[in-house]
Amino acid sequence: MLAAVAVTMMVFTACGDDDDPTIEAESTSTTVAGPSTTTSQPPAPIIVRDFSFTGLEVKAGARVLVQNQGPSAHTFTAEDNRFDTGSIASGSNAQLTIPSIPGTYKIKCSIHPTRMTGELKVT
């Protein structure tokens, strides 16, 4: 009989309410990226060479590389000074963030302002 009471006590103890806090399993989720439908390539660089600019059509807000392939220092500067690379030595590069507002911006080389001018088309 003593054995039956002991077994009964163990069953009730095991099934009874305990005061331990309930530990809930943490919810985890994993997101797997599928193949991209768009390619994110950097825009073509703006080239400064022979006292002229090329590559003057860029997306609004883009970060572009300005390459000076000419024999002397140049800048890539907005007429209204909205953006300016500062002096770029021959054979060097500078990075520039294009304005986020589409439009046509008059540009110049501030070292050669009467000889180097152009228009940057921002789409």
Stockholm file with secondary structure:
# STOCKHOLM 1.0

chainA/1-123         MLAAVAVTMMVFTACGDDDDPTIEAESTSTTVAGPSTTTSQPPAPIIVRDFSFTGLEVKAGARVLVQNQGPSAHTFTAEDNRFDTGSIASGSNAQLTIPSIPGTYKIKCSIHPTRMTGELKVT
#=GR chainA/1-123 SS CHHHHHHHHHHHHHHSCCCSCCCCCCCCCCCCCCCCSSCCCCCCCEEEETTEEECCEECTTCEEEEEECSSSCBCCEETTSSCBCCCBCTTCEEEEECCSSCEEEEEECSSSTTTCEEEEEEC
#=GC SS_cons         CHHHHHHHHHHHHHHSCCCSCCCCCCCCCCCCCCCCSSCCCCCCCEEEETTEEECCEECTTCEEEEEECSSSCBCCEETTSSCBCCCBCTTCEEEEECCSSCEEEEEECSSSTTTCEEEEEEC
//
